[in-house]
Amino acid sequence: MSTPKIAKPEKAVDGEKPAATKVSGMFAGTRDKCVGCKNTVYPTERVTVNGIPYHKSCFKCTHGGYTISPSNYVAHEGRLYCKHHNGQLIKEKGNLSQLEGNSAKQKVAAES
């Protein structure tokens, strides 16, 4: 009786990685964290803007709260706005720096 032969794993040819390693590398071991929720962002759910990763569901307008697209946003001091609300807030407040100062004061007051 002969023992069954065990298949050997693929060997790398000229420095090329085996197919299994290539596929598993796409989904495992990502260290990207979403700026919105601080959780891991996987390639299938990622939106990257200026090198900053977000989940698609976390890429939201700060004022309106709905999901926006990378082609329809304005970033101001680390906050995201859709173009509509950005224009609306600038008309109301004069500029977004005044808005940022007010919301920062409200946040500090709420934490006290």
Residue, then its C-alpha position, 0 to 999 in steps of 0.5 A: m500500500s502506498t501513502p498518498k502524496i501531499a501537494k507541495p505549496e506553490k513556490a515563488v517564481d522570480g520573486e512573485k508571490p503565490a496566488a493565495t497570498k495575493v488574494s488574502g493580502m487584499f482583504a486581511g491586515t489592513r491598518d486603515k482606520c476611518v476618520g469618522c468612526k475610528n474603525t478599520v476600513y476594508p477596501t470594499e467600503r473605503v472612500t479616500v479623500n486627500g489620502i484620508p480613509y472613510h467608510k462610505s457611510c461615514f463620509k457625511c455632511t456635518h450640517g445635513g448628516y447625509t452621505i455625500s460623494p467625493s465629488n460633492y464635498v467641501a472640507h473645512e478645518g477637518r469637517l465635511y460639508c456638501k456643497h449645498h450646505n457649505g454655500q448656505l452656511i457661508k451666506e448665513k454666517g459670513n464664513l465658516s470660521q465663525l461657525e467653527g468657533n461657535s460649534a467649538k464653544q458649544k461642544v466645550a459647554a456641553e462637556s462641562 
